[in-house]
Amino acid sequence: MSDILAGLNDKQLQAVTLPRTSALILAGAGSGKTRVLTTRIAWLIQTGAISPNGVLGVTFTNKAAKEMLTRLSSMLPINTRGMWVGTFHGLCNRFLRAHHREARLPTMFQILDIADQLSVIKRLMKQMNVDDEKYPPKQVQNYINGAKDEGFRASSMDAYDKHSEKLREIFAEYDAQCQREGVADFAELLLRCFETLAREPALRSHYQERFSYILVDEFQDTNRLQYQWLKLLAGSQNAVFAVGDDDQSIYSFRGARVGNMQDFQQDFDVKEVIKLEQNYRSHSNILNAANAIIAQNKNRLGKNLWTAAGDGEPIRLFDAYNDTDEAGFIVDEVKALQKEGVELQEIALLYRSNAQSRILEHALFSAGLPYRVYGGLRFFERSEIKHSLAYLRLVSNPDDDVSLLRVINFPARGIGTRGLEQLQEVARGQNTTLWQAALQQSGKIAGFVALIKILQEQCQGLKLPEMMDVVTSMSGLRAHYQSEKEGEDRIANLDELVNAAVTFVQERDENTLIDFLTFASLEAGEHQADPGRDALQLMTVHAAKGLEFHTVFISGLEEGLCPHEQSMSDANGLEEERRLMYVAVTRARRRLYFSHAQSRMLHGQVRYNIPSRFLDEIPENLLKRLNTKVAQKYPESAWTEPVTRRHETTPTWRIGQNVSHAKFGAGVILAYEGGADARVQVSFRLSGIKWLALEYAKLEVEKRL
């Protein structure tokens, strides 16, 4: 047996050594999917099935792509630099750079990140005199990106009324504006690549012949266009090796379509569905809880995680009186774990909604426990970095209107709103870019033009790190931040941008400005771990996907929070909430805590809750209840808060009580909000969750046999 196959279990070995055929690999959490994917590529190269340049490996993050290439380098004596392994957007960018003429793009086209795209939309809507209250720019942005993710242009969008007609009009004008400026947003990269391949048969045939093997990671996260792109590249002959886990599909709000996995089996006539069920991360009690929860979902391909690591500790369940009590419990347990020798960075606090973090943060701060909110402001999203990159983009391509508008008056140089409006009017009247219009101006705008020309001259022949230093200094950014009261951190970030350029050149052997700017745009959405002290990790369950920890706390396990109230009336939404819970549970390696509070302050209101239905789906023998007698600590009058009708002094209803309604049927009371217009939240079995005014609710106690 080849050395690269050593240590694989039977199912992993079967997947890695499959003959040339399309296959679906159902890879459960902690089952070694990255190893399988990487070893599959190495095995194909080692056996001569393909050359390194004949592989197309698609991932969802640059981090995953880099990890795959690093592993390949350690497994085989090959140069991985030229391999086509990367994200959908990264690979499409590479294609469009190579074939910009066929794609009808300028050679030096720039990539708009989310913030810059929104800026373009706002500017365009102002030019079109569109009411931004009736058409909020963020909603317009979501409309455009959602359409592109589905593979649609403005001309393909249906218009049912005046509102949708206006959205379609803005979409069309936006596309035209981007084409004039030579810029592309993230969604455009994939759509433009797809359209070019579909339109150019010779180009399509070339890449179909080159990439006879296509391997895709996290297949459950693909959207409609990504799936169509893969089908187009694969044609009718190529083998697609799709690795994913339908039980971890949690990004429908981003357009992910879990149904692609089932469509894949039919569209590619998949004969091999291999299930990787042996888990190398967690103990059995944790996995059995995850299996029990996810088994309640109807629409799944089905698998059952298991491990040889033993049962491990029971899952600890804490029933708190309120959210403060819950946070205090977590603090106490974290301190105990510290005494046991567990590092804080190996402990994660997970929650369904960002709004839940405040009370946890306050408790941790009060206790002197360092913590980090995972997914905070990222390096390339910090304002000083975005300003620096804007200047660099103008050095590369002064016709980039988005970058020009960002820095034409930053640092402040006396160019006011009226001056910018006049500049835009000139550009619009001449159907040209703002830069071309600025070349005709005098006064302060002419001074800005002169600055950019000087920067272009000074950067000629310089290496990337030297360019960064020149631009951040001569633009006035460093002097501006040095004058700020708390500008030290911003200056340090400007220094770090220079460091990023040095590292970029060393790792990629690329030294052109356009390469670095492309890298910065593609990296802008990814988390970069902050260096520094050992700290507790706080994050939403969505942010936790792909991570693992020694100990995991899952807080706020209450109806209305987890599962979230917005999804409980929809079967598909509830199944995704259950998949979220499955993801949360499988982040833990050794110890897992569940907690819920009987009352919680959310959005300025005290809400009274019942435990999440997901807790009821876990076998009792897997749980260790830490406070089975909450009433001993809190009097009944406090922890069973009554719900009363207006004008009545005698309690009529209670949280958790089964009720019935003439129109909505049987249900259970979830929450209560008092005041002059007291109301109750009821989860009806057939009608979903509804808020009902107590005075008019006409609820009755449900009669049970």
ZAMARGU-4260 file (C-alpha; in steps of 0.2 Angstrom, whole numbers, plus 5000, padded with zeros to 4 digits):
<rodrens>
0) 5000/5000/5000 | 5006/5018/4996 | 5013/5028/5011 | 5000/5041/5007 | 4986/5029/5010
5) 4993/5023/5027 | 4981/5026/5042 | 4965/5028/5032 | 4950/5018/5038 | 4940/5007/5027
10) 4928/5020/5021 | 4941/5034/5019 | 4952/5021/5009 | 4937/5017/4998 | 4933/5035/4994
15) 4952/5040/4990 | 4954/5025/4978 | 4938/5026/4968 | 4940/5023/4950 | 4936/5038/4938
20) 4918/5041/4942 | 4907/5054/4950 | 4905/5051/4968 | 4896/5059/4983 | 4906/5058/5000
25) 4894/5061/5015 | 4907/5067/5027 | 4901/5069/5045 | 4908/5081/5057 | 4926/5076/5063
30) 4927/5062/5050 | 4943/5068/5042 | 4935/5075/5026 | 4950/5087/5022 | 4962/5072/5024
35) 4951/5062/5012 | 4950/5076/4999 | 4968/5080/4999 | 4973/5061/4999 | 4962/5058/4984
40) 4971/5072/4974 | 4988/5065/4980 | 4983/5047/4975 | 4977/5053/4958 | 4993/5062/4954
45) 5004/5048/4961 | 4995/5034/4951 | 4997/5045/4935 | 4978/5047/4933 | 4981/5066/4932
50) 4995/5079/4932 | 4995/5092/4946 | 4989/5105/4933 | 4975/5094/4928 | 4966/5095/4945
55) 4952/5107/4949 | 4950/5108/4968 | 4936/5120/4974 | 4934/5126/4992 | 4924/5139/5001
60) 4938/5148/5011 | 4956/5153/5006 | 4961/5145/5023 | 4955/5128/5017 | 4963/5130/5000
65) 4980/5134/5008 | 4978/5119/5020 | 4975/5107/5006 | 4990/5114/4996 | 5001/5113/5011
70) 4996/5095/5015 | 4999/5090/4996 | 5017/5097/4997 | 5020/5087/5012 | 5013/5071/5004
75) 5021/5072/4986 | 5037/5080/4979 | 5027/5092/4968 | 5026/5111/4966 | 5008/5116/4970
80) 5010/5135/4965 | 5002/5132/4948 | 4988/5121/4954 | 4970/5126/4952 | 4965/5124/4970
85) 4955/5138/4978 | 4938/5146/4982 | 4924/5148/4969 | 4928/5167/4968 | 4947/5165/4968
90) 4946/5152/4954 | 4934/5163/4944 | 4945/5178/4946 | 4960/5168/4940 | 4950/5163/4924
95) 4944/5181/4921 | 4961/5188/4922 | 4967/5175/4909 | 4953/5178/4898 | 4947/5196/4901
100) 4944/5199/4883 | 4932/5185/4880 | 4924/5190/4897 | 4923/5208/4890 | 4932/5215/4905
105) 4947/5227/4905 | 4964/5220/4909 | 4966/5228/4926 | 4948/5226/4932 | 4945/5229/4951
110) 4935/5219/4963 | 4922/5228/4974 | 4920/5221/4991 | 4903/5222/5000 | 4905/5240/5007
115) 4912/5247/4990 | 4897/5239/4981 | 4885/5247/4993 | 4893/5264/4990 | 4891/5262/4971
120) 4873/5257/4973 | 4870/5273/4984 | 4878/5284/4972 | 4869/5277/4957 | 4852/5278/4966
125) 4856/5297/4970 | 4859/5300/4952 | 4843/5291/4947 | 4833/5301/4960 | 4827/5285/4968
130) 4819/5287/4986 | 4831/5277/4997 | 4818/5275/5010 | 4806/5266/4998 | 4821/5257/4991
135) 4834/5255/5005 | 4851/5253/4997 | 4855/5237/5007 | 4839/5229/5001 | 4844/5234/4983
140) 4861/5226/4986 | 4853/5210/4992 | 4842/5210/4977 | 4856/5211/4965 | 4867/5199/4973
145) 4853/5187/4976 | 4849/5188/4957 | 4867/5185/4952 | 4869/5170/4964 | 4854/5162/4955
150) 4862/5166/4938 | 4851/5180/4933 | 4854/5197/4925 | 4842/5211/4926 | 4834/5207/4909
155) 4829/5189/4916 | 4821/5196/4932 | 4802/5196/4933 | 4793/5213/4937 | 4776/5210/4945
160) 4773/5228/4950 | 4781/5246/4950 | 4792/5241/4965 | 4800/5226/4956 | 4801/5236/4940
165) 4811/5249/4948 | 4823/5236/4956 | 4826/5229/4940 | 4829/5246/4932 | 4842/5249/4946
170) 4850/5232/4943 | 4852/5236/4925 | 4860/5253/4928 | 4871/5246/4941 | 4878/5233/4929
175) 4881/5246/4916 | 4890/5257/4928 | 4901/5243/4934 | 4905/5239/4916 | 4910/5257/4912
180) 4921/5258/4927 | 4929/5241/4924 | 4925/5234/4941 | 4916/5218/4947 | 4908/5213/4963
185) 4910/5196/4971 | 4894/5189/4963 | 4899/5195/4946 | 4915/5185/4946 | 4906/5169/4946
190) 4892/5174/4935 | 4904/5182/4922 | 4915/5167/4922 | 4899/5156/4920 | 4893/5166/4905
195) 4910/5167/4897 | 4911/5148/4897 | 4894/5146/4891 | 4896/5158/4877 | 4913/5152/4871
200) 4913/5133/4866 | 4932/5132/4862 | 4936/5139/4879 | 4924/5128/4888 | 4931/5113/4879
205) 4949/5118/4884 | 4945/5118/4902 | 4934/5102/4901 | 4949/5093/4894 | 4961/5100/4906
210) 4951/5097/4922 | 4945/5079/4920 | 4944/5077/4939 | 4935/5090/4949 | 4935/5089/4968
215) 4923/5100/4978 | 4923/5103/4997 | 4908/5108/5008 | 4896/5104/4994 | 4881/5107/5005
220) 4885/5125/5004 | 4884/5127/4986 | 4871/5139/4978 | 4862/5137/4962 | 4874/5146/4951
225) 4889/5137/4959 | 4881/5121/4955 | 4877/5126/4937 | 4895/5132/4935 | 4902/5115/4941
230) 4890/5106/4929 | 4896/5117/4915 | 4914/5113/4918 | 4912/5095/4921 | 4902/5092/4905
235) 4896/5074/4901 | 4913/5065/4904 | 4922/5072/4919 | 4922/5065/4936 | 4916/5076/4950
240) 4921/5071/4968 | 4909/5080/4979 | 4912/5080/4998 | 4899/5087/5010 | 4887/5085/5024
245) 4869/5089/5022 | 4867/5089/5041 | 4878/5104/5042 | 4869/5114/5029 | 4866/5130/5038
250) 4868/5144/5026 | 4852/5145/5016 | 4851/5164/5020 | 4867/5166/5009 | 4859/5156/4995
255) 4866/5139/5000 | 4855/5125/4993 | 4855/5108/5002 | 4845/5101/4988 | 4860/5102/4977
260) 4867/5086/4985 | 4851/5076/4980 | 4851/5084/4962 | 4870/5079/4961 | 4866/5061/4962
265) 4853/5062/4948 | 4862/5074/4937 | 4879/5065/4938 | 4872/5047/4939 | 4881/5044/4955
270) 4884/5026/4959 | 4894/5028/4974 | 4888/5037/4990 | 4901/5034/5003 | 4897/5038/5021
275) 4911/5044/5032 | 4904/5041/5049 | 4919/5037/5061 | 4922/5053/5071 | 4939/5057/5077
280) 4935/5072/5087 | 4922/5069/5101 | 4917/5056/5113 | 4901/5045/5111 | 4890/5054/5123
285) 4892/5070/5112 | 4890/5061/5096 | 4874/5051/5102 | 4866/5067/5107 | 4870/5075/5090
290) 4863/5059/5081 | 4847/5059/5091 | 4844/5078/5087 | 4847/5077/5068 | 4837/5060/5067
295) 4822/5071/5069 | 4824/5079/5052 | 4815/5071/5038 | 4824/5077/5022 | 4841/5071/5025
300) 4852/5058/5016 | 4856/5049/5033 | 4871/5044/5042 | 4876/5040/5060 | 4892/5046/5069
305) 4902/5035/5080 | 4919/5034/5088 | 4931/5022/5096 | 4936/5035/5109 | 4923/5029/5122
310) 4908/5037/5131 | 4916/5051/5139 | 4908/5063/5151 | 4889/5066/5152 | 4882/5082/5144
315) 4879/5095/5158 | 4862/5103/5158 | 4859/5119/5168 | 4841/5126/5171 | 4844/5145/5175
320) 4831/5156/5183 | 4836/5171/5172 | 4850/5176/5159 | 4861/5183/5173 | 4860/5167/5183
325) 4865/5158/5167 | 4880/5169/5164 | 4885/5167/5182 | 4885/5148/5180 | 4895/5149/5164
330) 4908/5160/5173 | 4909/5148/5188 | 4912/5133/5176 | 4925/5142/5166 | 4935/5146/5182
335) 4934/5128/5187 | 4940/5122/5170 | 4954/5134/5171 | 4959/5126/5188 | 4959/5109/5179
340) 4971/5116/5166 | 4960/5119/5151 | 4966/5134/5141 | 4953/5148/5139 | 4956/5147/5120
345) 4950/5129/5121 | 4933/5135/5128 | 4919/5141/5117 | 4903/5150/5121 | 4890/5148/5108
350) 4873/5157/5105 | 4860/5157/5092 | 4859/5176/5091 | 4871/5190/5093 | 4859/5199/5105
355) 4863/5186/5118 | 4881/5190/5119 | 4879/5206/5130 | 4875/5198/5146 | 4889/5185/5144
360) 4902/5198/5140 | 4897/5208/5155 | 4898/5193/5166 | 4915/5188/5159 | 4922/5206/5161
365) 4916/5208/5179 | 4924/5191/5183 | 4941/5197/5175 | 4940/5183/5162 | 4948/5188/5145
370) 4937/5184/5130 | 4936/5187/5111 | 4921/5189/5101 | 4925/5178/5086 | 4922/5186/5069
375) 4925/5204/5074 | 4931/5218/5063 | 4943/5210/5051 | 4960/5217/5046 | 4955/5222/5028
380) 4939/5229/5033 | 4947/5242/5045 | 4944/5260/5039 | 4963/5264/5039 | 4967/5249/5028
385) 4952/5252/5016 | 4958/5270/5014 | 4976/5264/5010 | 4970/5251/4998 | 4959/5264/4989
390) 4974/5275/4986 | 4984/5260/4979 | 4969/5255/4968 | 4970/5273/4961 | 4988/5271/4958
395) 4984/5255/4948 | 4968/5262/4940 | 4963/5280/4943 | 4946/5276/4934 | 4940/5267/4949
400) 4926/5278/4955 | 4923/5269/4971 | 4941/5271/4977 | 4941/5289/4971 | 4926/5294/4981
405) 4932/5285/4997 | 4948/5296/4998 | 4946/5311/4987 | 4943/5321/5004 | 4952/5309/5016
410) 4962/5316/5024 | 4951/5331/5023 | 4957/5343/5009 | 4942/5355/5008 | 4932/5346/4994
415) 4914/5347/5000 | 4898/5339/4996 | 4894/5352/4982 | 4911/5350/4974 | 4908/5331/4973
420) 4891/5333/4966 | 4897/5345/4952 | 4911/5332/4948 | 4898/5318/4947 | 4887/5329/4936
425) 4901/5332/4924 | 4905/5314/4923 | 4887/5309/4920 | 4885/5322/4907 | 4901/5316/4898
430) 4897/5298/4901 | 4914/5296/4908 | 4923/5291/4925 | 4925/5303/4939 | 4944/5303/4936
435) 4942/5309/4918 | 4930/5323/4924 | 4943/5327/4938 | 4957/5330/4925 | 4947/5345/4919
440) 4945/5353/4936 | 4954/5366/4945 | 4957/5371/4963 | 4956/5358/4977 | 4951/5344/4965
445) 4966/5347/4954 | 4977/5346/4969 | 4970/5328/4972 | 4973/5324/4954 | 4991/5330/4956
450) 4993/5319/4972 | 4988/5303/4963 | 5000/5307/4948 | 5014/5310/4960 | 5010/5293/4969
455) 5010/5284/4952 | 5027/5292/4948 | 5034/5288/4965 | 5028/5270/4964 | 5036/5266/4947
460) 5049/5252/4949 | 5046/5250/4968 | 5043/5233/4976 | 5026/5230/4984 | 5031/5234/5002
465) 5040/5250/4997 | 5024/5255/4987 | 5014/5253/5003 | 5026/5263/5013 | 5026/5277/5000
470) 5007/5278/4998 | 5003/5277/5017 | 5015/5291/5020 | 5013/5303/5005 | 4994/5302/5005
475) 4994/5310/5022 | 4986/5295/5031 | 5000/5292/5043 | 5001/5311/5048 | 4982/5311/5050
480) 4981/5296/5062 | 4997/5302/5071 | 4986/5318/5076 | 4972/5307/5082 | 4970/5304/5101
485) 4970/5286/5099 | 4979/5284/5082 | 4992/5272/5088 | 4982/5256/5084 | 4978/5263/5066
490) 4997/5267/5063 | 5001/5249/5069 | 4988/5243/5056 | 4996/5253/5042 | 5013/5245/5047
495) 5005/5228/5047 | 4999/5232/5029 | 5017/5233/5024 | 5020/5217/5033 | 5006/5209/5023
500) 5014/5214/5007 | 5031/5207/5012 | 5022/5190/5017 | 5012/5190/5001 | 5028/5192/4990
505) 5037/5178/5000 | 5023/5166/5000 | 5016/5168/4982 | 5032/5174/4973 | 5021/5188/4965
510) 5026/5206/4966 | 5013/5216/4956 | 5001/5228/4964 | 4986/5221/4955 | 4990/5204/4962
515) 4990/5211/4980 | 4974/5221/4978 | 4965/5205/4971 | 4972/5196/4986 | 4966/5209/4998
520) 4949/5209/4990 | 4947/5191/4991 | 4953/5190/5009 | 4942/5204/5015 | 4928/5192/5021
525) 4938/5180/5030 | 4943/5179/5049 | 4961/5182/5054 | 4964/5176/5071 | 4970/5189/5083
530) 4987/5186/5091 | 4989/5189/5110 | 4983/5182/5126 | 4974/5166/5130 | 4955/5171/5129
535) 4938/5163/5129 | 4930/5162/5112 | 4912/5169/5110 | 4903/5167/5094 | 4887/5162/5085
540) 4884/5145/5080 | 4885/5150/5062 | 4903/5157/5066 | 4908/5141/5075 | 4906/5129/5059
545) 4922/5122/5055 | 4930/5124/5072 | 4932/5113/5087 | 4935/5115/5106 | 4939/5105/5121
550) 4924/5112/5130 | 4908/5120/5122 | 4894/5130/5131 | 4878/5131/5121 | 4868/5144/5130
555) 4850/5151/5127 | 4842/5134/5123 | 4824/5140/5123 | 4810/5140/5111 | 4810/5156/5101
560) 4829/5157/5103 | 4835/5140/5097 | 4825/5136/5087 | 4823/5154/5082 | 4805/5161/5082
565) 4807/5166/5064 | 4809/5149/5058 | 4798/5138/5069 | 4782/5140/5058 | 4791/5134/5043
570) 4796/5115/5041 | 4812/5119/5031 | 4817/5133/5043 | 4815/5121/5058 | 4825/5108/5050
575) 4839/5121/5047 | 4838/5126/5065 | 4840/5108/5070 | 4855/5107/5059 | 4862/5122/5068
580) 4860/5113/5084 | 4869/5098/5077 | 4884/5109/5071 | 4885/5117/5089 | 4885/5100/5098
585) 4898/5093/5086 | 4910/5107/5090 | 4914/5099/5107 | 4928/5086/5109 | 4928/5082/5128
590) 4915/5092/5137 | 4898/5099/5133 | 4886/5111/5142 | 4868/5115/5138 | 4860/5130/5147
595) 4843/5139/5146 | 4835/5152/5156 | 4817/5154/5162 | 4817/5172/5159 | 4828/5183/5148
600) 4830/5201/5144 | 4829/5203/5125 | 4826/5219/5115 | 4822/5228/5131 | 4808/5216/5136
605) 4808/5202/5149 | 4803/5186/5140 | 4798/5170/5149 | 4803/5155/5140 | 4802/5136/5140
610) 4816/5124/5136 | 4821/5121/5118 | 4812/5106/5110 | 4830/5100/5105 | 4833/5096/5123
615) 4818/5084/5123 | 4825/5075/5108 | 4841/5070/5118 | 4840/5053/5128 | 4840/5056/5146
620) 4854/5044/5150 | 4866/5056/5140 | 4862/5071/5152 | 4868/5076/5169 | 4856/5089/5176
625) 4865/5101/5187 | 4851/5109/5196 | 4835/5097/5196 | 4828/5107/5210 | 4828/5125/5204
630) 4814/5129/5216 | 4825/5126/5231 | 4836/5141/5226 | 4822/5152/5219 | 4804/5153/5226
635) 4790/5147/5215 | 4783/5164/5213 | 4799/5170/5205 | 4803/5156/5193 | 4785/5152/5187
640) 4780/5170/5182 | 4761/5170/5180 | 4753/5178/5164 | 4737/5188/5169 | 4723/5195/5159
645) 4721/5214/5160 | 4711/5220/5175 | 4712/5203/5183 | 4722/5200/5199 | 4721/5181/5199
650) 4734/5172/5187 | 4725/5164/5173 | 4739/5157/5162 | 4757/5151/5164 | 4772/5149/5153
655) 4773/5132/5146 | 4754/5129/5149 | 4745/5120/5135 | 4731/5130/5127 | 4719/5130/5113
660) 4712/5143/5101 | 4696/5143/5091 | 4705/5148/5075 | 4723/5142/5077 | 4720/5126/5087
665) 4731/5118/5101 | 4747/5126/5107 | 4759/5130/5121 | 4762/5147/5129 | 4781/5152/5125
670) 4783/5170/5132 | 4774/5185/5140 | 4776/5204/5138 | 4767/5215/5151 | 4762/5233/5151
675) 4746/5241/5145 | 4745/5230/5130 | 4749/5213/5138 | 4751/5199/5126 | 4757/5181/5125
680) 4767/5171/5112 | 4760/5154/5108 | 4767/5141/5098 | 4753/5132/5089 | 4756/5115/5082
685) 4748/5118/5065 | 4749/5137/5064 | 4766/5141/5070 | 4771/5155/5082 | 4759/5170/5085
690) 4758/5184/5097 | 4741/5187/5104 | 4734/5202/5114 | 4728/5194/5131 | 4712/5205/5131
695) 4706/5198/5115 | 4715/5181/5114 | 4701/5170/5120 | 4712/5156/5124 | 4706/5141/5133
700) 4715/5128/5143 | 4718/5113/5132 | 4709/5098/5137 | 4719/5082/5137 | 4713/5064/5140
</rodrens>
